[in-house]
Amino acid sequence: MDLIPRKFYLDDIFDDMFTVKNNNMKCDIYEKNGDYHIEMDIPGFNKEDITVETKDGYIKISAQKNEEQVDKDEKKNYIRRERSYGKFERSFYLGDLDAENIDAEFKNGMLKIVIPKKEETKNKNVIEIK
């Protein structure tokens, strides 16, 4: 005999109405001392699950957790499952950045990235008009 009913009618409908979908990987981006800083919450992931890549002025942060990593115990009889698995990804355009000197640290579910800006070159070409 189950003390908790398996399904309350309209239970999921009300949850879906008031739940923000894909609310993982919330972040703050700010500029300080000539560097960009990204602080991103990625709870429930390990450092090995997270990838940070740069290309053409974009920085892409992705985290992936497979179902096998989440649920190894087959004897569980779930009443409700809210913790998700899969691939989550965010990209940001930061312009001219120094990709060689990016520093990233992941600790206690928070990813902190410091991205140095490239020095602006003052090379100005004047085109002669004929």
Rosetta silent file (secondary structure, phi, psi, omega in degrees, C-alpha in Angstrom):
SEQUENCE: MDLIPRKFYLDDIFDDMFTVKNNNMKCDIYEKNGDYHIEMDIPGFNKEDITVETKDGYIKISAQKNEEQVDKDEKKNYIRRERSYGKFERSFYLGDLDAENIDAEFKNGMLKIVIPKKEETKNKNVIEIK
SCORE:     score description
SCORE:     0.000 S_00000001
   1 L     0.000  129.215  178.322    0.000    0.000    0.000 S_00000001
   2 L   -93.015  132.151  177.464    1.351    3.398   -0.996 S_00000001
   3 L   -79.598  -27.817  179.473    0.802    6.274    1.400 S_00000001
   4 L  -105.032  124.061  178.177    1.412    8.852   -1.326 S_00000001
   5 L   -60.450  145.224 -177.896   -0.834    8.632   -4.369 S_00000001
   6 L   -63.827  -38.182 -173.636    1.067    8.030   -7.589 S_00000001
   7 L  -146.794  116.958  169.708   -0.495   10.881   -9.518 S_00000001
   8 L   -85.556  133.921  178.498   -2.459   13.868   -8.413 S_00000001
   9 L   -64.952  141.163 -178.874   -4.586   15.102  -11.277 S_00000001
  10 L    68.066    4.160 -178.653   -3.429   18.440  -12.653 S_00000001
  11 H   -58.878  -52.149 -177.482   -0.245   18.114  -10.546 S_00000001
  12 H   -71.008  -31.658 -179.767    2.165   18.432  -13.466 S_00000001
  13 H   -63.089  -46.702  179.897    0.108   21.097  -15.224 S_00000001
  14 H   -68.081  -36.978  177.010    0.367   23.497  -12.279 S_00000001
  15 H   -62.727  -43.599 -178.254    4.059   22.716  -11.816 S_00000001
  16 H   -66.636  -32.097 -179.080    4.761   23.430  -15.482 S_00000001
  17 H   -67.311  -37.154 -173.483    2.877   26.733  -15.360 S_00000001
  18 H  -104.775    3.316  179.513    4.972   28.135  -12.526 S_00000001
  19 L  -103.457  131.794  176.677    8.325   26.515  -13.285 S_00000001
  20 L   -82.408  122.046 -179.070   10.825   28.250  -15.522 S_00000001
  21 L   -74.921  148.651  176.402   12.150   25.731  -18.021 S_00000001
  22 L    53.165   47.407 -179.745   15.885   25.389  -18.616 S_00000001
  23 L   -90.060   17.020  176.298   16.767   27.537  -15.624 S_00000001
  24 L   -78.219  159.797  174.150   20.126   25.809  -15.289 S_00000001
  25 L    63.025   47.018  174.408   23.385   27.659  -15.746 S_00000001
  26 L   -73.558  143.768 -175.546   22.359   31.093  -14.485 S_00000001
  27 E  -145.108  164.252  170.599   25.242   33.526  -14.659 S_00000001
  28 E  -122.054  135.961  176.571   26.564   37.004  -14.018 S_00000001
  29 E  -124.943  128.791  179.206   28.936   38.648  -16.496 S_00000001
  30 E  -146.968  164.579  178.847   30.827   41.774  -15.577 S_00000001
  31 E  -111.081  133.569 -179.120   33.937   43.726  -16.478 S_00000001
  32 E  -151.374  129.649  177.873   36.586   44.464  -13.850 S_00000001
  33 L    53.845   38.107  177.170   40.178   45.669  -14.182 S_00000001
  34 L    79.049    8.131  178.763   40.154   45.248  -17.952 S_00000001
  35 E  -121.213  152.974  169.340   38.980   41.610  -17.831 S_00000001
  36 E   -88.368  142.343  177.202   35.617   39.962  -18.375 S_00000001
  37 E  -125.411  132.424  174.161   34.353   37.840  -15.496 S_00000001
  38 E  -121.458  126.632  174.046   31.716   35.131  -15.754 S_00000001
  39 E  -119.593  115.694 -172.607   30.273   33.538  -12.625 S_00000001
  40 E  -126.523  131.699  175.549   27.937   30.678  -13.478 S_00000001
  41 E   -83.915  122.569  176.553   25.957   28.341  -11.239 S_00000001
  42 L  -134.543   67.757 -176.919   26.218   24.733  -12.408 S_00000001
  43 L   -71.114  148.889  175.674   25.039   22.694   -9.407 S_00000001
  44 L    84.854    1.187  178.967   25.060   18.906   -9.495 S_00000001
  45 L  -110.434  155.525  172.696   27.870   18.617  -12.047 S_00000001
  46 L   -96.865  161.661  179.616   31.483   17.573  -11.650 S_00000001
  47 H   -56.906  -36.193 -178.215   34.405   19.493  -13.100 S_00000001
  48 H   -68.506  -18.243 -179.017   34.911   16.704  -15.657 S_00000001
  49 H   -85.418   -6.449 -171.005   31.354   17.246  -16.989 S_00000001
  50 E  -110.464  137.755  177.877   32.018   20.892  -17.953 S_00000001
  51 E  -127.985  135.616  176.288   33.637   22.228  -21.137 S_00000001
  52 E  -122.551  123.826 -177.782   34.658   25.824  -21.888 S_00000001
  53 E  -131.414  152.681  174.088   35.526   26.697  -25.508 S_00000001
  54 E  -127.024  146.263  176.462   36.244   29.896  -27.433 S_00000001
  55 E  -164.137  127.264  175.076   35.850   30.632  -31.133 S_00000001
  56 L    52.040   41.941  177.843   35.574   33.883  -33.104 S_00000001
  57 L    85.272   -2.379  178.141   34.995   36.056  -30.035 S_00000001
  58 E  -100.900  146.832  169.135   32.415   33.692  -28.505 S_00000001
  59 E  -117.137  130.143 -178.409   32.811   31.703  -25.336 S_00000001
  60 E  -118.384  127.191  179.282   30.715   28.540  -25.064 S_00000001
  61 E  -116.844  123.658  179.431   30.137   26.803  -21.742 S_00000001
  62 E  -132.375  149.700  177.860   28.524   23.375  -21.777 S_00000001
  63 E  -137.813  136.604 -177.241   27.821   20.768  -19.125 S_00000001
  64 E  -136.820  133.104  175.697   26.607   17.243  -19.737 S_00000001
  65 E  -133.224  124.846  179.699   25.384   14.536  -17.396 S_00000001
  66 L   -84.475  158.375  179.636   24.129   11.208  -18.712 S_00000001
  67 H   -59.698  -34.193 -179.538   21.227    9.294  -17.200 S_00000001
  68 H   -63.248  -32.175  178.597   23.619    6.516  -16.180 S_00000001
  69 H   -70.886  -31.136 -175.541   25.504    8.997  -13.979 S_00000001
  70 H   -82.672  -44.571 -170.466   22.308   10.078  -12.235 S_00000001
  71 L  -125.488   93.725  178.836   20.519    6.780  -11.655 S_00000001
  72 L   -98.782  -15.760 -177.367   22.653    3.731  -10.942 S_00000001
  73 L   -97.007  106.961 -176.437   20.230    2.100   -8.479 S_00000001
  74 L   -78.780   -8.969 -177.076   17.518    0.241  -10.412 S_00000001
  75 L   -84.677   -4.211 -179.032   15.588   -0.715   -7.255 S_00000001
  76 L   -73.438  138.874  175.801   14.299    2.793   -6.690 S_00000001
  77 L  -115.047   90.794 -172.753   10.583    3.365   -7.166 S_00000001
  78 L   -68.112  137.972  170.678   10.385    7.104   -7.849 S_00000001
  79 L   -92.470  -38.233  179.938    7.358    9.099   -6.782 S_00000001
  80 L  -154.198  139.497  177.217    8.699   12.270   -8.388 S_00000001
  81 L  -127.565  116.662  179.742   11.885   13.147  -10.304 S_00000001
  82 L  -114.505  -21.515  178.899   12.870   16.784  -10.645 S_00000001
  83 L   -75.765  131.733 -172.611   16.633   16.574  -11.013 S_00000001
  84 L  -105.937  164.711  174.904   17.471   16.591  -14.668 S_00000001
  85 L  -137.298  166.104 -178.662   20.213   15.191  -16.833 S_00000001
  86 E   132.311 -157.644 -179.084   21.297   15.898  -20.355 S_00000001
  87 E  -113.693  131.089  178.331   23.330   18.630  -22.021 S_00000001
  88 E  -121.349  141.931 -172.750   23.101   22.278  -21.057 S_00000001
  89 E  -149.441  139.829  174.133   24.848   25.009  -22.995 S_00000001
  90 E  -135.495  143.607  176.659   25.307   28.791  -22.975 S_00000001
  91 E  -131.187  144.939  179.848   27.230   31.008  -25.409 S_00000001
  92 E  -138.281  139.326  174.797   28.228   34.651  -25.099 S_00000001
  93 E   -92.896  122.319 -179.724   29.861   37.040  -27.544 S_00000001
  94 L  -117.397    0.765  177.815   32.665   38.965  -25.872 S_00000001
  95 L    79.621 -140.059 -175.350   34.458   40.317  -28.926 S_00000001
  96 L   -79.074  102.447 -177.754   38.229   40.460  -29.061 S_00000001
  97 E  -121.230  156.849 -179.014   39.400   38.265  -26.199 S_00000001
  98 L   -91.333   88.389 -173.471   42.737   36.734  -25.247 S_00000001
  99 H   -65.819  -23.496 -177.682   41.859   33.040  -25.549 S_00000001
 100 H   -73.725  -22.278 -173.590   45.350   31.895  -24.553 S_00000001
 101 H  -117.028   25.783  178.018   45.150   33.378  -21.057 S_00000001
 102 L   -74.418  137.210  179.911   41.630   32.469  -19.930 S_00000001
 103 E  -117.868  128.357 -179.757   41.461   31.215  -16.346 S_00000001
 104 E  -130.058  140.979  178.775   38.603   28.969  -15.166 S_00000001
 105 E  -139.594  135.586  178.016   37.868   27.499  -11.754 S_00000001
 106 E  -120.761  121.102 -176.591   34.995   25.244  -10.648 S_00000001
 107 E  -150.558  130.103  176.466   34.264   25.007   -6.944 S_00000001
 108 L    54.141   40.519  177.004   31.127   24.187   -4.943 S_00000001
 109 L    80.393    6.163  179.525   28.859   24.230   -8.018 S_00000001
 110 E  -121.212  129.438  175.998   30.083   27.597   -9.283 S_00000001
 111 E   -98.878  125.262  177.434   32.200   28.128  -12.386 S_00000001
 112 E  -117.172  125.998 -179.216   34.311   31.295  -12.363 S_00000001
 113 E  -125.253  132.734  175.084   35.991   32.381  -15.582 S_00000001
 114 E  -115.361  122.105 -174.921   38.329   35.347  -16.048 S_00000001
 115 E  -118.975  108.931  177.669   38.802   36.378  -19.687 S_00000001
 116 E   -71.034  141.703  174.824   41.481   38.971  -20.449 S_00000001
 117 E   -80.626  149.200  172.230   40.706   41.426  -23.206 S_00000001
 118 L   -77.177  147.139  175.773   43.181   41.802  -26.032 S_00000001
 119 L   -64.706  134.379  178.343   44.895   45.120  -26.247 S_00000001
 120 L   -71.415  130.478  177.319   43.201   47.274  -28.853 S_00000001
 121 L   -88.588  139.575 -177.137   45.453   47.933  -31.763 S_00000001
 122 L   -98.651   24.667  178.584   45.513   51.472  -33.003 S_00000001
 123 L   -70.175  113.048 -177.801   46.388   50.459  -36.541 S_00000001
 124 L  -121.125  122.938  178.535   44.425   52.849  -38.627 S_00000001
 125 L  -103.553  128.210  175.913   44.613   52.693  -42.390 S_00000001
 126 L  -100.778  125.626 -179.108   43.682   55.707  -44.401 S_00000001
 127 L   -95.035  127.211  178.296   42.501   54.845  -47.881 S_00000001
 128 L   -76.631  130.816  179.877   43.349   57.280  -50.603 S_00000001
 129 L   -94.135  126.959 -178.992   40.347   58.213  -52.677 S_00000001
 130 L   -98.113    0.000    0.000   41.062   58.521  -56.420 S_00000001
